[in-house]
């Protein structure tokens, strides 16, 4: 594999409020070998950044790469032969925005992950939970009030984001099957949701015994549980049961945020999805009652950021976009920047996200032995977070594992 020396690079990675002084970064065999102000090129090709910003590849910790339709019930009925190529296009576009790693929290299977690893199409590194687990009538049950069709227990279509399981034995079996099938963590639906038809937001998913059981199964496999959760009551009960990753958290209280922090949990806010579901959802087939629920959830989003920051609760970057709304993935940076310092917003998509993925030192950093996932940005994102938006137009260079995904001329 070729080697490259990025010279005169000013690193922005979320660890400091200002770009670093110019340094050189040596990339060999897909990893960063050295970072120093006095590196010699040797046989490496020199890429003079002329003081441009160099960032670690971005990480989105809450995506659904198989969600090509906003109506998730319809999405679940797509044939795999259609869902898979659509997912490939969604991931290709994510990579073009500078997201070199994503965590799928419901839908993607191990076959899709292996296709990415084999390089069959351009895509971010993919971490998967398989199908999210939901109780009957929960956030992954799209049957509706008049549909008594028995739910499947296996052989789920690729476009289905979740599966239904009930009771301690049922949730244990589902978790074990997902782990056997390649899941790297377990996702559960612990509150009602906007997209599903029969569960108001305040509904609590699963009993405490079921929650304790699924956490035990994840821990037995050396991994963790992620929970879809909005309400303060819902968040508190999953934290008390040992859930590690808290998705959304729009109505969290300061007391619960402090408890989550003390328990070592992470939050993954996803504010951009509510803005876009309200403004675009109906035109893309999102049901009217679901749009109303999204609008309700949106009301608590900005306050939740301040609440969690004040409690010291770690927040990773997430978006949770569906259908054609995936194009707004980078706008989460700007939304969070209305409340949080730019340094912390960038850290959420770099070092904080890497810790949640248990890939600290390998992802989300520019340091020796890290994967060579790098993006060059024209300008300083610490001053203008919108430089990370625009479908990658401010990113002349995107590198993943030492290979160029995008390489424009640097004037």
C-alpha positions in Angstrom: 0.0 0.0 0.0 1.2 3.5 -0.8 2.5 5.9 1.9 1.6 9.5 2.3 2.9 12.4 4.3 0.3 15.1 5.0 2.5 18.2 5.6 1.5 21.6 7.2 -1.7 20.2 8.7 -3.6 21.9 11.5 -5.4 19.2 13.4 -8.9 19.7 14.7 -10.2 16.7 16.6 -12.3 18.1 19.4 -9.6 18.0 22.1 -8.8 21.7 22.0 -10.7 24.9 21.3 -8.3 26.0 18.6 -6.6 24.2 15.7 -3.2 22.8 16.5 0.1 24.2 15.2 1.1 22.8 11.8 2.4 19.3 11.9 3.0 16.4 9.5 1.1 13.1 9.6 2.7 10.0 8.1 0.3 7.3 6.8 1.5 3.8 5.9 -0.3 0.6 5.3 -3.7 2.0 6.2 -2.6 3.4 9.6 -1.1 6.5 11.0 2.6 5.8 11.7 3.7 9.2 13.2 2.5 12.7 13.9 5.3 15.3 14.3 6.4 18.8 13.3 9.7 17.4 12.0 8.9 14.4 9.9 10.9 13.5 6.8 9.0 12.3 3.8 11.3 9.4 2.9 9.6 7.4 0.1 6.1 8.8 1.0 4.2 11.0 -1.3 4.0 14.5 0.2 0.6 16.2 0.3 1.0 19.8 1.4 -2.1 21.0 3.1 -0.8 24.5 3.4 -2.3 25.1 6.8 -5.6 23.5 6.0 -7.6 21.6 8.7 -7.0 17.9 9.1 -9.6 16.0 11.0 -10.2 12.3 12.0 -12.9 10.7 9.9 -16.3 11.5 11.3 -18.4 9.0 13.3 -22.2 8.8 13.3 -23.4 6.6 16.2 -27.1 6.4 15.3 -28.0 5.5 11.7 -30.3 3.1 9.9 -28.5 2.4 6.6 -31.4 0.1 5.4 -34.1 2.9 5.9 -34.5 4.0 2.3 -38.1 4.9 3.0 -39.4 7.2 5.8 -42.4 4.9 6.3 -40.7 2.1 8.2 -43.6 -0.3 7.9 -43.3 -0.1 4.1 -39.5 -0.3 4.3 -39.8 -3.6 6.2 -41.7 -5.1 3.3 -39.1 -4.3 0.7 -37.4 -7.3 -0.9 -33.8 -7.8 0.2 -32.7 -7.5 -3.5 -34.0 -3.8 -3.4 -33.1 -2.9 0.2 -29.4 -3.9 -0.2 -28.5 -1.7 -3.2 -30.4 1.2 -1.7 -28.4 0.7 1.5 -25.2 0.8 -0.5 -26.2 4.1 -2.0 -27.1 5.5 1.5 -23.7 4.5 2.8 -21.8 5.8 -0.2 -23.3 9.2 0.4 -22.4 9.1 4.1 -18.8 8.4 3.3 -18.8 11.3 0.8 -19.9 13.6 3.7 -16.8 12.6 5.6 -18.4 9.9 7.8 -15.9 7.1 7.7 -17.6 5.1 10.4 -21.2 4.6 11.4 -23.0 2.6 14.0 -26.3 1.1 12.7 -28.8 0.8 15.5 -31.4 -1.4 13.8 -31.7 -3.1 10.5 -28.3 -3.8 8.9 -27.2 -7.4 9.1 -23.8 -9.2 9.0 -24.1 -9.8 5.3 -24.2 -6.1 4.7 -21.3 -5.6 7.1 -19.2 -8.2 5.3 -20.0 -6.6 2.0 -18.6 -3.3 3.3 -15.5 -5.1 4.7 -14.9 -6.8 1.3 -15.0 -3.4 -0.4 -17.8 -4.3 -2.7 -19.0 -0.6 -2.6 -17.7 2.6 -1.0 -19.1 2.8 2.5 -18.2 3.8 6.1 -16.9 1.2 8.6 -20.1 -0.4 9.8 -20.9 -1.5 13.4 -24.2 -3.3 13.7 -26.7 -4.5 16.3 -28.7 -6.6 13.8 -32.5 -6.2 14.4 -33.6 -3.9 17.3 -35.7 -5.7 19.9 -39.2 -4.6 20.7 -42.1 -5.8 22.7 -45.5 -6.5 21.1 -47.0 -3.1 20.4 -43.6 -1.4 20.8 -41.5 0.8 18.6 -40.7 -2.0 16.1 -44.2 -3.3 15.8 -45.8 -1.8 12.7 -48.9 -4.0 12.5 -51.4 -1.4 13.6 -54.5 -1.8 15.7 -56.5 -3.9 13.2 -53.7 -6.3 12.2 -53.4 -9.5 14.2 -51.0 -11.2 11.9 -48.6 -13.4 13.9 -45.1 -11.9 14.2 -42.2 -13.8 12.7 -39.5 -15.2 15.0 -36.7 -15.4 12.4 -35.9 -14.8 8.8 -36.5 -11.1 8.9 -36.2 -9.0 5.8 -33.2 -6.7 5.5 -35.5 -3.6 5.4 -37.0 -4.4 8.8 -35.4 -2.3 11.5 -36.5 -4.6 14.4 -38.0 -7.8 15.7 -40.7 -8.5 18.3 -40.0 -10.5 21.4 -41.9 -10.8 24.7 -41.1 -12.2 28.1 -37.7 -12.9 29.8 -37.2 -16.1 27.8 -38.2 -14.3 24.6 -35.9 -11.4 24.9 -33.0 -13.7 26.0 -33.5 -15.8 22.9 -33.7 -12.8 20.6 -30.6 -11.3 22.0 -28.7 -14.6 21.7 -29.8 -15.0 18.1 -28.7 -11.5 17.2 -25.3 -12.0 18.8 -25.0 -15.3 17.0 -25.9 -13.6 13.8 -23.1 -11.1 14.2 -24.5 -8.3 16.3 -21.8 -6.3 18.0 -24.2 -4.8 20.6 -27.9 -5.2 21.4 -30.5 -2.5 20.7 -33.9 -2.4 22.5 -36.9 -0.2 22.2 -37.6 1.1 25.7 -40.1 3.9 25.0 -42.8 4.6 22.4 -41.7 6.1 19.2 -42.6 8.5 16.4 -42.5 6.0 13.6 -44.6 3.2 15.1 -48.4 3.2 15.0 -49.6 2.0 18.4 -47.2 3.3 21.1 -47.4 6.9 22.4 -44.0 8.3 23.3 -44.6 7.8 27.1 -45.1 4.0 26.7 -42.4 2.0 28.5 -41.0 -0.9 26.6 -40.3 -4.2 28.4 -40.6 -5.0 32.1 -37.7 -4.5 34.4 -37.1 -8.3 34.5 -36.8 -8.3 30.7 -34.4 -5.3 30.7 -32.2 -7.0 33.3 -32.2 -10.2 31.2 -31.2 -8.5 28.0 -28.4 -6.6 29.8 -27.1 -9.8 31.2 -27.1 -11.5 27.8 -25.1 -8.6 26.3 -22.7 -8.6 29.2 -22.3 -12.4 28.9 -21.2 -11.8 25.3 -18.8 -9.0 26.3 -20.9 -6.2 24.9 -23.6 -3.7 25.9 -27.2 -2.7 25.3 -28.4 0.5 23.5 -31.9 1.7 24.2 -34.3 3.9 22.2 -35.6 6.1 25.0 -37.2 9.6 25.4 -38.9 10.1 28.7 -37.1 10.7 32.0 -38.9 7.7 33.5 -37.8 5.5 30.7 -34.2 6.7 30.8 -33.9 6.2 34.5 -35.3 2.7 34.5 -32.9 1.5 31.7 -29.9 3.1 33.4 -30.9 1.4 36.6 -31.0 -1.9 34.7 -27.5 -1.4 33.2 -28.2 -0.1 29.7 -25.0 1.6 28.4 -26.1 3.7 25.4 -29.1 6.0 25.6 -30.5 7.0 22.2 -32.4 10.3 21.9 -33.0 11.4 25.6 -35.1 14.4 24.7 -36.9 14.7 28.1 -34.1 13.8 30.5 -33.9 15.5 33.8 -30.7 16.8 35.5 -31.0 14.1 38.2 -31.3 11.3 35.7 -28.5 12.7 33.6 -26.3 12.7 36.7 -27.3 9.1 37.4 -26.4 8.1 33.8 -23.1 9.8 34.1 -22.3 8.1 37.4 -23.1 4.7 35.8 -20.8 5.4 32.9 -23.5 5.6 30.3 -23.4 7.5 27.0 -26.2 9.6 25.4 -26.7 9.8 21.7 -29.0 12.8 20.9 -30.5 12.8 17.4 -32.0 16.3 17.0 -31.8 16.7 13.2 -34.3 13.9 12.6 -37.1 15.6 14.4 -36.6 18.9 12.5 -36.7 17.0 9.2 -39.5 14.7 10.1 -41.7 17.7 10.9 -40.7 19.6 7.8 -40.4 16.8 5.2 -41.9 13.7 6.7 -45.4 13.9 5.4 -44.2 14.5 1.8 -42.0 11.3 2.1 -44.8 9.0 3.3 -44.4 9.5 7.1 -47.8 9.0 8.7 -49.6 12.2 10.0 -49.8 10.9 13.6 -46.1 10.1 13.5 -45.3 13.6 12.3 -47.2 14.9 15.3 -45.3 12.7 17.7 -42.0 13.8 16.1 -43.0 17.4 16.7 -43.7 16.7 20.4 -40.3 15.0 20.8 -38.6 17.9 19.1 -39.8 20.3 21.8 -37.5 18.9 24.4 -34.4 18.4 22.3 -32.4 21.5 22.7 -32.9 21.7 26.4 -31.7 18.1 26.8 -28.3 19.1 25.4 -27.8 21.7 28.1 -29.1 19.3 30.8 -26.7 16.5 29.8 -23.7 18.8 29.4 -24.3 20.3 32.8 -24.4 16.8 34.3 -21.2 15.8 32.5 -22.9 13.0 30.6 -20.9 12.0 27.5 -22.8 12.7 24.3 -21.9 11.0 21.0 -23.0 12.1 17.6 -26.2 10.6 16.1 -28.7 11.5 13.4 -31.4 8.8 13.0 -32.5 10.0 9.6 -34.8 8.1 7.2 -35.4 7.9 3.5 -34.4 11.0 1.5 -33.8 12.8 4.8 -30.4 11.1 5.0 -28.9 14.0 3.1 -29.3 16.2 6.2 -26.8 14.0 8.2 -24.2 16.7 8.7 -26.7 19.3 9.9 -26.7 17.8 13.4 -23.4 19.7 13.9 -25.0 23.1 13.3 -28.0 22.2 15.5 -25.9 21.2 18.4 -23.7 24.2 17.9 -26.6 26.5 18.9 -26.2 25.2 22.4 -22.8 23.5 22.8 -19.2 24.8 22.1 -18.0 23.7 18.7 -15.1 21.8 20.3 -17.6 19.6 22.1 -19.8 19.1 19.1 -16.7 17.9 17.1 -15.6 15.7 19.9 -19.0 14.0 19.8 -18.3 12.8 16.3 -14.7 11.8 17.0 -13.2 10.9 20.4 -16.5 10.5 22.3 -18.0 8.3 19.5 -14.9 6.2 19.4 -15.1 5.5 23.1 -18.7 4.4 22.7 -17.7 2.1 19.9 -14.9 0.8 22.1 -12.4 1.8 19.5 -10.5 4.5 21.4 -7.1 5.1 20.0 -8.1 3.5 16.6 -10.9 5.8 15.5 -11.7 9.5 16.1 -8.1 10.5 16.6 -5.0 11.5 14.6 -2.3 9.7 16.5 0.2 6.9 15.9 -1.4 3.5 15.4 -4.9 4.9 14.7 -6.6 3.9 11.5 -5.8 6.4 8.7 -9.4 7.7 8.4 -8.8 11.4 7.7 -10.6 14.4 6.2 -9.2 17.7 5.0 -11.4 20.7 5.5 -11.1 24.1 3.8 -11.5 26.5 6.8 -11.8 26.1 10.6 -14.8 24.1 11.8 -14.2 25.3 15.3 -15.2 28.7 14.0 -17.8 27.6 11.5 -19.4 24.2 12.0 -21.3 24.6 8.7 -18.0 23.7 7.0 -18.9 20.1 7.9 -22.2 20.3 6.0 -22.8 20.7 2.3 -22.4 17.0 1.3 -18.7 17.2 1.7 -18.2 20.2 -0.6 -15.7 21.8 1.9 -13.7 18.5 2.1 -11.3 18.3 -0.8 -9.7 15.1 0.6 -11.4 12.1 2.3 -9.3 9.1 3.2 -10.4 5.8 4.8 -7.9 3.1 5.9 -5.2 4.9 4.0 -7.1 4.9 0.7 -8.4 8.0 -0.9 -12.2 8.2 -1.2 -12.0 11.7 -2.5 -8.9 13.6 -3.7 -9.3 17.1 -5.2 -6.5 19.4 -6.1 -5.2 21.5 -3.3 -4.4 25.0 -4.6 
